[in-house]
Amino acid sequence: MKMRSFLVLSIVLVVIIPNMGKVKGRGRGSKWWGIIRAGEPSNLISNSLKENSFMNTYLDPAVHATLRRKQRRLVREHPGVVVALAKGTRQAISECKHQFKNRRWNCLTKENSQGRGLFGKIVDKACRETSFIYSLTSAAVTHSVARACSEGTIESCTCDYTQRGPSGSDWEWGGCSDNIQFGMKFSREFVDAGEKARDMRCLVNLHNNEAGRAHVSSEMRQECKCHGMSGSCTVRTCWMRLPSFRAVGDNLKDRFDGASRVLVNNAGRIPGKSKKRFASQLKPLNPDHKPPSRKDLVYYENSPNFCEKNPKLGIPGTQGRYCNESSIGMDGCDLMCCGRGYKTEVREVIERCNCTFHWCCEVKCKVCRTKRTIHTCL
């Protein structure tokens, strides 16, 4: 009997011990992405006092369940912010697909899924692609909320009137500046609320979240409007305007290409969550490289092989993808098809053409049939 118990215990230990070091729920901080479904009409119930407004809305329970307690409180305290969050998440998806449309990983999403399933299982790995997703979604929340404040769709914030320094000789401060301060603060509280653990993944996620916000705030630009008789520009009124989200996406894509692989200085334990401690904890894997800056993206795991299908990570592979035969870049047939080769065929394409505007207000187009040469990865 004792021998039998010993054998059972030994088997249990063999099963458990190899798994003790594994991190579970590695993409846990991304669960809030389920807020994207709040933009669907069936998931928003307007306050009866403001029947035609999204200023005060309540979340469908399924969407509500994707948020942490602090995130739910923030949504309650800032009526109208739900719509901005859903809009920002959709904006992040669109930008991600644009930036990676010609790469092996082309930012596949499952928009009907809840929470972290939105971008697929890739977020379970702390690789370059995940660093881009985290920074982009954090930037999108910052951008969307800051813009919503100036548009008056969030009850608890308005235009940023702190930009009232000395005016110029032919211009003065005025207008409605986008509220980047509120957008940054809300994003830190809402997005970072998902990172509760004190481990390497938490540290990397928080750094990338902050990098996304930094790229939004640093690109704020002055915008002006002329005033004067007969169109003259006697005086200009100026305010601070957010950059286009495309500009933010372009900058983050550049940082993706130069992302830093990092280690943690103190063998992985993170004593606290202050920004200074985060910065001091990260160090490059290669000692010859400089430490990552506030705007750099960081990762600590190699990216998976996107060439071949990997159901475990939800990677479809590049078989069947279109490629550019004349390109030497990532969209070129040699790189996109991973050396497997490609097939070429001529297809007839039906599309609108010769479009003209007719007053008022209609655009009429002809239907043209053209032949195109298509290259597809084997």
N, C-alpha and C positions, 0 to 999 in steps of 0.2 A: 504493500500500500504506500509506504514511504517512497519507494523507488518510482512508483507511478506518479505520485504528486510532484516528485523532483523533475520527472520528464516533462510534465505539463507546464511547470514553472519555467523550465529551460526553453520550451517552445515559445511561450509567451514573451520571454526576454529577447529571444532571437528576432521575433516579429517587431517588438516595440523599439528596442535600442537603435536599430539602423534608422528609424524614422524620427528619433527625438530631436535631431538638429534641423528638421525641415520646417519651413515657415508656412503656415496655413493661411489661406485667405489673403494672398499676397497683393491682390488688387483691391483690397477692402476699401481704400479711400475713394474709389471711383463709384461707389454704389449710388451716390447722389445723381449720377447721370440719368437715372430714371425720371428726373424732373422734366426731361424732354417731352414726355407724354402729357404733361400738364398743358401743353399748347393745343391739345386736341379738344374740340368743343365738348365732347362727352366727359372730359375730365375737369372742366371748369364750371362751377356753379356760381353765377353772379349774385351778389348781395341783393335782396329784394328792394332795398332802398335805392340802389344804383343799377337798375335792371339792365341797362344798355352799356354798362361800363365794366372794364376789367380791373378797376381800381381796388376792389375788395372781393377776393375770390377764395373759394375753399377747394382743397384738393380732393380728388378721388382717393379712396382708401388705398388702392393699389399703388398709386404714385406716392402717397403719404408714407407708405411702408418703406420706401427706398431711402428715406431721410433719417438721420440721427436726431436725437432729442434736441440738441442745440440748433440744428438746421431747421427743424420744425418751428422752434421758438422764433428764430430769425424771420421765417416766412410770416408768422403771425404778427410780429412787431412791425413789419414793413409791408403793409397792404399794397398790392400791385407788383411786388418784386417777382412773384411767381412767373408772370408772363415774360419779364426780362430774362429770367434764368432759362426758361424754355427756348426763348429766341436766341440767347447766347449759345446754348448747346447745339442748336441746329446750325448756327453760324460756324461753330467749330468743326462740325462734321463736313459741311460744305467746303471749308478751307482746307481741311486735311485731305479730302479727296482731290482737290485741285492741286495741292502741292506734290502729291505722290501719284498722280495719274499715270506717269511714265516710269514708275519704279516697280521693281518686283513685288514689293509690298505696296499695295495701292489703297490702303486705309479702308478695308472692307468693314462695313457696319451692319448691325442687325437692329434696325430702328424699332422693331416691334418687341424687342427684348427689354427686360428691366435691369436697371442699375448697371453694374460693371460689364454685363454681357453686351452692352451697346457696341463696343469696339472689338468684341470677341475675346478669345482666351490669351491673346498676345499680352494683355495687361497683367497677366500673372507672372511675366518675366520682366525683370528690371533692366530691359535692353534699351537701345537708342530709340526705337519706335515708340515704346511706352513713355520715355522721357518727353518726346514730342507731344504725345497725346495729352499728358498731364499739363504741360506748360501751355498748350493751346487752349484747353478747356478752362484753365484758370484765367488766361488772358481774355477769353470770350466772356466770362462772367464779369470781369472788371470792365470791359468795354461796353457790354450791353447795359449793365446797371448804371454806369456813369452817364451814358447817353439817355437812358430812361429818366434819370433825375432831371436833366435839362429839358426833356420833353414833357415833364409834369405827370408822368404815369405812375410814379411811386409817391405815396402820400407823405413819407417821412423825410424826403429830401427834395431839393430844388436845384436851381442853377448854382454854380460856384461863384460867389461874389467876393471871394478872398483875393482874386487877381485884381488888385487895385493899387498897384505901385505907381511910380511917377509916369506920367504920360509923355509922349513925344511932342515935337514942335508942331506937327501936323496931324496928330492922332490922339485919341483919349480912350481910356478903358470904358467899356460899356457892353451892351448886349448880354447874352446868356452863355457863360462858359460851361462846357461839359464838366460835371462834378467828379473829377478823377479821384479826389481825396475820399469821397464816399464810396466810389467803386472799388478802390484799393482796400479800404477798411472792411467793406462787406465781403469781398472775395476772400480775404484772409480769414475772417470769422466763419464764413460758410463753407468754402472749399476745403480749408485746412482742418475743419472739424472732423473729417473722416479719418485723419491720421492720429489715432490714439496710442498705438503701440510705441515702444521705445526700442526700435531695432534699425538695422541698416536700411531696409526698404522705406520705412517712415521718413528717415533723414533725406533720402534721395527724392522721394515724392515731394516733400516740403520745399526742398531746394528748387525743383523744377516748377512747382506752383508759383514760387516767388519770381523765378526767371520770367515766366509768362507775364506776370503783372508788371515787372520792370520794363519790359519791351513796350507795353501800352503807355505807361506814364512818361517814359523818356522820349516818345515820339509826339507828344502834345505840341501843337503848333499854333501860332497866332493867326487869327483870321480876321479880316477887316471888311468894313462896308463904307463906301464913300457917301458923303452928304454934301449938298451944295446946289446952287441954282443951275438949271439946265444941264444937269448931269455932271457939273464940275465937281472936283474932289477937294473942296475947300477944307474939309476936315474929315477924318476917318474915325469910326468907332470900331474898336478891336476887342476881341475876346479870345479865349483859349479853346481850341477845338481838338477833339480826338483824331488820331490818324485813321485812315481807312483800315479795315481789318485785314485787307489784302497786304498792306504794308507790314502789319504785325506778323502775318503768316510768312511773308518772304524772309523777314529777319530771323524768325524762329527756325525756318528751314535751313538758313545759313548756319545757325548754331547747331542744328542736328548733324550737319555734315562734319562739324568740328567738335562734336560732343566729347566730354572727358570721361574716361573710365576711372572710377575712384575707389578708394578704400576708406575705412574709418580709422581714425588715429588710436582710439582706445579699445581695440579688439572687439568693437561692435556695440558696446553698451552706451546708450545715450542718456546722460544724466538729466537733461532738461530740454526745454523747447524754445529757448531764446534764440533770436536770429544770430547773435554773436557766437553762441555755442555751436550752432549748425555750421557756420562758416569755418570755424576752427577745427571741426571734426573731420571735414572732408580733405582728402589729399589725393593727388593723382597716382594711379597705379604705376606709371612710369616716373621715376624720381627726377628725370630730366625735364619733365613738363611743368609748367607753372600751375599753381593752384587754380581751380575754377573760380571765375568771377561771378558776381551776382546774376549776370545775364547768360552765363554759360549753362548748357544742358549737361546733366551728368547721368551716368548709368554704371552698373557693375556686373552685368551679365552679357555675354555675347548674344547677338541676334540669332534667331533660328535660321535655318536654310529655307528661304522662300521659294526655291526652285522646284522642290518636290512637294507633293500633297502630304499634309500632316494633319490627320483628323483630330489628333490629341490636342493640338494647338489651334485648330480651326483654320489651317493654312491650305488654300486650294491649289497652290503651285502655279506655275506660269503656263502650263499647257493650255492652248486655246487663246492665249492673250495675243492682241495685235502688237506688231513691232514695226519699227522704221528701218527698212533695209539700208538706207543711206546714212544713218546716224552712227556715230562712234560712242554715243552716250549711253546711259542706262536704258533708254528706250530703243536702242539699236537691237537688231535681231540676234546678234552674237551674245550680248549680255542678257537681254530679256529672256531669251530661250535657253540660257545656261549651257550653250554649246550643243544642245540636242538637235539643232536644225529647225527649219521652218518650211512651211508650204506657201506657195504663191498662187493666187487665183484672181481672175478678173470678174468683178461683180457689177451688175447694173444697179445704180442707186437712183431712187426717185426723191427729189427734193424741191423745195420752193425756190424760185429764182426770179430775177427781173422785177423785184417788188417796187411798187410806186405808191405814193401817198395821194389820196383823193380827198379833197375838201368836201365836207368835214364829217366824219373823222374816220376814215377807213383806209386800210392798207390792202392793196390788191397785188397778188403774185401769180406768176405762171408756174406750171409744174414742168420741171425739166428732168430728163432722163440722161444720166451720165454714167460712163464706165470708169471704175476705179480699180487699181491694182491693190489687193489686200494681202498682207503677209501675216501668217498666223503660226505661233510656236507649236512645235510638235510635242 
